[in-house]
Amino acid sequence: MKPTPLTRRTIFAALGLALSACALANPPQPAAAEGIVVRDSRGRDVAVGATQRIVSIGGAITEILYALGLEARIVGVDTSSLYPPQALKDKPNVGYMRALSAEGVLGLNPQVIFAMEGSGPKEALEVLEAANVPFVSFPETFTEQGLIDKIKLVAHAMDADARGACLAAAVSRDLTELRTLRDAVKRPARVMFVMSFVNGRAMVAGQKTAANEIIKLAGGVNAMDGFDGYKTVNDEAIVAAKPDVVLAMQRERDPLNAAAVFANPSFALTPAAARKSFVAMDGLYLLGFGPRTAAAARDLAVSLYPELADKAAGWKPAALSVDCRK
């Protein structure tokens, strides 16, 4: 009788059962009195024990751990962990955060797994959570307070609250400086963030996205306000939105540039095309909502409003220079 080929789901299920069996054979020990308990994005209380071997999944988490001076404890990162540059160069890569290999993560023998909300796929997360390793899912909230809370939560999970308070205070100072810069904006620019083109149609950012929030932080307004998330829109919607500026991510694969965007018939009819107003920035810097977010919003503000350049030049973001390792 011909054997049935193993599917990806079957393999994940088998691995999950094996890990569950190991967990039953070696039940987790009660958390020590001095252990840390973290309420994660799924509303679960996760007991975090040893943190000498961390797998960090999500560019913002990795960036925060480095800013806290805890990078020596990281044993693996995902492909979105692009800052600082040595993170992906020096640490084993477990794959893209939305296409993780459970085997690759567990093969690094982590004592704890930190993952940004939205990591996956579901089957891989089920395997990881079945393993006898604390798994903390960090909420992704694209607001100023959400950024501060994320920093403090990562620090708390690492039993490094003092370092977290130091970094959060630096970021808060930067956000205050950013508000002062933003107050000088006389006429907010209408900005359209373009993620990509799908069959000639633009996928753009609506409300409740990192792009929407960074535009607001920089003193602009999102030209697309009739929907949430990222959506492919028709030509009429783009023309009707009347963007003053088109914003995109810099990337090596399938890059977007001004010539390509404004050659599209729908964008050719916009004020942005008439002014040749196009801004491209590093994706993690622009949308990561990590410690550099205020600096990214400052740089975007100067691109949107060149008259702010002199005012912005005197501001040195605290989060880029503060030493919170002590």
C-alpha positions as CSV (number, residue, x, y, z in Angstrom):
1,M,0.0,0.0,0.0
2,K,1.4,3.4,-1.0
3,P,2.2,5.6,2.0
4,T,0.4,8.9,2.2
5,P,2.8,11.9,1.7
6,L,3.4,14.1,4.8
7,T,1.9,17.5,4.6
8,R,3.2,20.6,6.3
9,R,0.2,20.5,8.7
10,T,0.8,16.8,9.5
11,I,4.5,17.6,10.3
12,F,3.6,20.5,12.6
13,A,0.9,18.3,14.3
14,A,3.4,15.5,14.9
15,L,6.0,17.8,16.2
16,G,3.5,19.4,18.5
17,L,2.4,16.1,19.9
18,A,6.0,15.1,20.5
19,L,6.7,18.4,22.3
20,S,3.6,18.0,24.3
21,A,4.7,14.5,25.4
22,C,8.0,15.9,26.5
23,A,6.3,18.6,28.4
24,L,4.2,16.0,30.2
25,A,7.2,13.9,31.0
26,N,9.0,17.0,32.3
27,P,6.4,19.3,33.7
28,P,7.3,23.0,34.2
29,Q,8.5,23.8,37.6
30,P,6.7,26.4,39.7
31,A,8.0,29.9,39.1
32,A,10.4,31.1,41.7
33,A,9.2,33.7,44.1
34,E,11.4,36.3,42.4
35,G,10.2,35.3,39.0
36,I,8.6,37.8,36.6
37,V,5.0,37.4,35.4
38,V,4.0,39.3,32.2
39,R,0.5,39.9,30.9
40,D,1.0,39.5,27.1
41,S,-1.1,40.6,24.0
42,R,-3.3,37.6,24.3
43,G,-4.3,38.4,27.9
44,R,-2.3,35.6,29.3
45,D,-0.1,35.8,32.4
46,V,3.3,34.3,31.3
47,A,5.8,33.3,34.0
48,V,9.3,34.2,32.7
49,G,12.1,32.4,34.4
50,A,15.7,32.5,33.1
51,T,16.4,35.0,30.4
52,Q,20.0,34.2,29.4
53,R,18.9,32.7,26.0
54,I,16.3,34.7,24.2
55,V,14.8,34.4,20.7
56,S,13.6,37.8,19.6
57,I,10.9,37.9,16.9
58,G,10.1,41.4,15.7
59,G,12.4,44.2,14.8
60,A,11.1,46.6,17.5
61,I,11.7,44.0,20.3
62,T,15.3,43.3,19.1
63,E,15.9,47.1,18.9
64,I,14.6,47.6,22.4
65,L,16.8,44.7,23.8
66,Y,19.9,46.3,22.2
67,A,19.0,49.7,23.6
68,L,18.6,48.2,27.0
69,G,22.1,46.7,26.7
70,L,20.8,43.1,26.8
71,E,21.9,42.0,23.3
72,A,24.3,39.4,24.7
73,R,21.3,37.3,25.8
74,I,19.8,37.1,22.3
75,V,20.5,33.8,20.7
76,G,18.3,34.2,17.6
77,V,16.4,36.9,15.7
78,D,14.0,37.1,12.8
79,T,14.6,38.8,9.4
80,S,12.8,42.0,10.5
81,S,15.5,42.6,13.1
82,L,17.5,44.9,10.9
83,Y,18.6,47.4,13.6
84,P,21.2,47.7,14.8
85,P,22.8,46.1,11.7
86,Q,24.9,43.7,13.7
87,A,21.7,42.0,15.1
88,L,21.1,40.0,11.9
89,K,24.8,39.7,11.1
90,D,25.8,38.3,14.5
91,K,22.7,36.3,15.5
92,P,21.2,33.1,14.0
93,N,18.1,33.9,11.8
94,V,14.9,32.0,12.5
95,G,13.1,33.4,9.4
96,Y,10.5,36.1,8.8
97,M,8.2,36.8,11.7
98,R,5.1,35.8,9.8
99,A,6.7,32.6,8.3
100,L,8.6,31.2,11.3
101,S,10.1,27.7,11.5
102,A,9.2,26.3,14.9
103,E,12.0,23.8,14.6
104,G,14.5,26.6,13.9
105,V,13.4,28.6,17.0
106,L,13.5,25.6,19.3
107,G,16.7,24.3,17.9
108,L,18.4,27.3,19.5
109,N,17.4,26.1,23.0
110,P,15.9,29.3,24.1
111,Q,14.9,29.9,27.7
112,V,12.2,32.4,26.6
113,I,10.7,33.5,23.3
114,F,9.7,37.1,22.7
115,A,7.4,37.6,19.7
116,M,5.6,40.6,18.3
117,E,1.9,40.3,18.0
118,G,1.0,39.1,14.5
119,S,3.9,36.6,14.3
120,G,3.1,33.3,12.7
121,P,2.0,31.1,11.0
122,K,-0.6,29.7,13.5
123,E,0.8,26.1,13.3
124,A,4.3,27.3,14.2
125,L,3.0,29.3,17.2
126,E,1.0,26.2,18.4
127,V,4.2,24.2,18.4
128,L,6.2,26.9,20.1
129,E,3.5,27.3,22.8
130,A,3.3,23.6,23.3
131,A,7.0,23.5,24.1
132,N,8.3,23.9,27.7
133,V,9.5,27.4,26.9
134,P,7.8,30.7,28.1
135,F,6.3,32.5,25.1
136,V,5.5,36.2,25.4
137,S,3.5,37.9,22.6
138,F,4.0,41.7,22.8
139,P,1.1,44.0,21.8
140,E,1.6,46.1,18.7
141,T,-0.1,49.4,19.4
142,F,0.8,52.3,17.1
143,T,0.5,55.2,19.5
144,E,2.9,57.2,21.6
145,Q,1.7,55.5,24.8
146,G,1.8,52.1,23.1
147,L,5.5,52.7,22.3
148,I,6.3,53.6,25.9
149,D,4.3,50.6,27.2
150,K,6.1,48.2,24.8
151,I,9.5,49.4,26.0
152,K,8.5,49.0,29.7
153,L,7.0,45.6,29.1
154,V,10.1,44.2,27.3
155,A,12.3,45.6,30.2
156,H,10.0,44.1,32.8
157,A,10.0,40.7,31.2
158,M,13.8,40.9,31.4
159,D,13.7,42.0,35.1
160,A,15.3,45.3,33.9
161,D,12.7,47.8,35.0
162,A,15.3,50.5,35.8
163,R,16.8,50.3,32.3
164,G,13.3,50.3,30.9
165,A,12.4,53.4,32.8
166,C,15.6,55.1,31.5
167,L,14.8,54.3,27.9
168,A,11.1,55.2,28.2
169,A,12.1,58.5,29.7
170,A,14.4,59.3,26.8
171,V,11.8,58.3,24.3
172,S,9.2,60.5,26.1
173,R,11.6,63.5,25.9
174,D,11.9,62.9,22.2
175,L,8.2,62.7,21.7
176,T,7.8,66.0,23.6
177,E,10.4,67.6,21.3
178,L,8.5,66.2,18.4
179,R,5.3,67.8,19.5
180,T,7.0,71.2,19.7
181,L,8.3,70.7,16.1
182,R,4.9,69.6,15.0
183,D,3.3,72.7,16.5
184,A,5.1,74.8,13.9
185,V,3.3,73.2,11.0
186,K,1.0,75.7,9.5
187,R,-0.8,73.6,6.8
188,P,-0.8,69.8,7.3
189,A,0.2,67.9,4.2
190,R,-2.0,65.2,2.9
191,V,0.2,62.1,2.7
192,M,-0.5,58.8,1.0
193,F,1.5,55.8,2.1
194,V,1.9,53.3,-0.7
195,M,2.9,49.8,0.3
196,S,3.1,48.3,-3.2
197,F,1.4,47.9,-6.5
198,V,-0.7,44.8,-7.2
199,N,-1.6,44.3,-10.9
200,G,-1.1,48.0,-11.4
201,R,-3.3,49.0,-8.5
202,A,-1.8,50.7,-5.4
203,M,-2.0,49.1,-1.9
204,V,-2.2,52.0,0.5
205,A,-2.4,52.5,4.2
206,G,-5.7,53.5,5.9
207,Q,-6.4,54.1,9.6
208,K,-5.1,52.0,12.5
209,T,-1.8,51.3,10.8
210,A,1.8,52.2,11.7
211,A,1.9,54.4,8.5
212,N,-1.1,56.4,9.6
213,E,0.4,57.0,13.0
214,I,3.8,58.0,11.8
215,I,2.2,60.5,9.3
216,K,0.3,62.0,12.2
217,L,3.4,62.2,14.4
218,A,5.2,64.0,11.6
219,G,2.4,66.6,11.5
220,G,0.6,65.3,8.4
221,V,-2.8,63.8,7.7
222,N,-3.4,60.5,6.0
223,A,-5.0,61.1,2.6
224,M,-6.8,57.8,2.9
225,D,-9.3,57.8,5.8
226,G,-12.2,55.7,4.8
227,F,-11.0,52.3,5.9
228,D,-8.7,50.5,8.4
229,G,-5.5,48.6,7.6
230,Y,-3.9,48.2,4.2
231,K,-6.1,48.0,1.1
232,T,-5.8,47.9,-2.7
233,V,-7.7,50.9,-4.0
234,N,-8.9,51.9,-7.4
235,D,-7.7,54.9,-9.5
236,E,-10.7,57.0,-8.7
237,A,-10.0,56.8,-4.9
238,I,-6.4,57.9,-5.4
239,V,-7.4,60.9,-7.5
240,A,-10.2,61.8,-5.0
241,A,-7.7,61.6,-2.1
242,K,-5.6,64.4,-3.6
243,P,-2.3,63.5,-1.8
244,D,0.2,66.3,-1.5
245,V,3.0,63.7,-0.9
246,V,3.5,60.0,-1.6
247,L,5.4,58.1,1.1
248,A,7.0,54.7,0.6
249,M,9.5,52.3,2.2
250,Q,13.0,52.0,0.9
251,R,13.7,48.3,0.0
252,E,16.1,46.3,-2.1
253,R,13.4,44.1,-3.7
254,D,10.7,45.6,-5.8
255,P,11.7,49.2,-4.8
256,L,9.2,52.0,-5.3
257,N,10.5,55.3,-6.7
258,A,9.0,58.6,-7.8
259,A,9.3,57.8,-11.5
260,A,7.4,54.5,-11.1
261,V,4.7,55.9,-8.9
262,F,4.0,59.1,-10.8
263,A,4.0,57.2,-14.1
264,N,0.9,55.4,-12.9
265,P,-2.2,57.2,-14.5
266,S,-4.0,57.6,-11.2
267,F,-1.0,59.2,-9.4
268,A,-0.2,61.4,-12.4
269,L,-3.4,63.4,-11.7
270,T,-2.5,64.2,-8.0
271,P,-1.0,67.3,-6.4
272,A,1.9,65.1,-5.4
273,A,2.8,64.4,-9.0
274,A,2.5,68.0,-9.9
275,R,5.0,68.9,-7.2
276,K,7.1,65.7,-7.6
277,S,6.7,65.2,-3.9
278,F,7.9,61.7,-3.0
279,V,9.5,60.4,0.2
280,A,11.1,57.0,0.8
281,M,12.4,55.9,4.2
282,D,13.8,52.7,5.7
283,G,10.9,50.5,6.6
284,L,11.9,49.5,10.2
285,Y,12.9,53.1,11.0
286,L,9.7,54.5,9.6
287,L,7.1,51.9,10.8
288,G,8.8,49.8,13.5
289,F,7.6,51.9,16.5
290,G,10.8,51.2,18.4
291,P,13.0,53.7,20.3
292,R,13.9,55.6,17.1
293,T,10.3,56.4,16.2
294,A,10.4,60.1,17.3
295,A,13.6,60.5,15.2
296,A,11.9,58.9,12.2
297,A,8.9,61.2,12.6
298,R,11.3,64.2,12.8
299,D,13.0,63.2,9.6
300,L,9.7,62.7,7.9
301,A,8.4,66.1,9.1
302,V,11.5,67.8,7.6
303,S,10.8,66.0,4.3
304,L,7.2,67.2,4.4
305,Y,8.0,70.7,5.6
306,P,11.5,71.8,4.6
307,E,11.0,75.1,6.5
308,L,11.3,73.1,9.7
309,A,14.9,72.0,8.9
310,D,16.6,74.7,11.0
311,K,14.4,74.0,14.0
312,A,14.9,70.3,13.8
313,A,18.7,70.6,13.4
314,G,19.1,71.6,17.0
315,W,17.4,68.6,18.3
316,K,19.5,65.5,19.1
317,P,17.1,62.6,19.9
318,A,17.8,61.4,23.4
319,A,16.9,57.8,22.6
320,L,19.8,57.6,20.1
321,S,22.5,58.7,22.7
322,V,21.2,57.7,26.2
323,D,23.1,54.9,28.0
324,C,20.6,52.8,29.9
325,R,22.9,49.9,30.6
326,K,23.7,50.9,34.2
